[in-house]
Amino acid sequence: MQRKHNSNLTSIAKTLRKNMTKEERHLWYDFLRSYPVRFLRQKVIDNYVVDFYCHEAKLIIELDGSQHYEEKGLLKDKIRTEKIESRNLTIIRIPNNEVSKNFSGVCEYIDLYVKESLHR
């Protein structure tokens, strides 16, 4: 079985944890960190570092800035999503501006998804 973790990316993940975007910090410190189901931040999976990962719910949350909506970013995200979802994980993508403008809605969306996936 192929390993889920690429140890070459561990130092990059640590750096990203120390230098989270303001949206990542907001979601982490104001919601996910104290969420009753455990989330990890900047988790290495395959050859990628994902923003947030919940093992129990088999869920990855990616916060996407504007570069993710350009042609090159869309293609890279499609390839990344296919690779990660082949591991029976689900990725939900949330635009950064939603975290800033609709934080409670983002939290409700994540909470609903986690609860539904735990009941499956």
N, C-alpha and C positions, 0 to 999 in steps of 0.2 A: 504494500500500500504506500502510495506517495505521501510524504510528510506534508503537513499543512503549514509548516513554519520554515521560512528561509532565514537562517541565522545570520546571513550577510546583511540583512536589513535591520537587525536589532539596534545598532547604533543610530541609524536614521530614525527609527521609531522613537527612541529616547529623545533625540533632538526635537522631533516634531511634538512630543509631549510637553517639552519645555517651552516651545514656541507656538502654541496653539493660536489659531485666529481668534478674533474677538467673539465670533459666532460659536466656535467650538468651545471656548471658555464658558460662555454664557450657558450653552446647553449642558455642558459637563457639570459645572459648579452649581447651577441653579435647578437642575433636574436629574440628570442621569447618575451623578455621583451618589445620591441618596435614594435612588429608585430601588424598590424592594427586590427586583430581579437584577442580578449583577451584570454590569456593563464594564468593558475594558475600553480604554482609549488608545488610539494609535497602535492597533494590533496588526502584527505581521501575519498575512495569510497568502500562501503561495509566494509570488514575486511582487506582492503589493502590501502597502501599509494602509489599512482601512481606518476611517475616523473613529468609529465606535462599533463594538462587537459584543453581542449577547449570545453566549453559548446555549443557554437554555431555550431561547426562542429561535435559535438558528438565524439570527438577524444581524445585518450590518446596516449601519446608518452612515450615509455619506452626505456631508454638507458641501454643496456645490457653489463655487463662485462663478463669475461671468465666463471665465475661460472654458467651463464645461459645456457652454451652449454655443460655442463656435464649432465649425466643421471638424477641425482636428480633435478638439476635446470630446465631441460627441462620438467620434470613431474610437478613440482610446477608451472611453467609458463603456462603449458597447462590448469591446473585446474583453475588458476587465470584468464586466458584469457576467458575461458568458462563462469565463474561466472560473470565477468565484461561485456562481450559481451551480456549476457542475458538481460542486461539493455539497449540494443540497442545502445551501444557504440562500437567504433572500436579502437583496439589497434594496433599501428604500433611499431615494435621493431627495434631499430637501434643499431648496435654494437658500443661500445665505440670507437674502432679503426677507424670506419668510421667518427665519429665526429672529431677525431684528424687528419686523413689523407685526408678526402674529405668533409670538412665543407661546402663549397658552394653547393656541390651536395646534402648533407643532407638538407640544407635550401631550395633548389629548390624542393626536394621531398616533404617536409612538406608543402610548399607553394602550390604546385600543388594539394596535397590531400585536403587541407583546401578549396581551391577555388572550386574544384569539389564537395565536400560535401555540400558547401553552395548553389550550383546551383541545387541540387537534390530536 
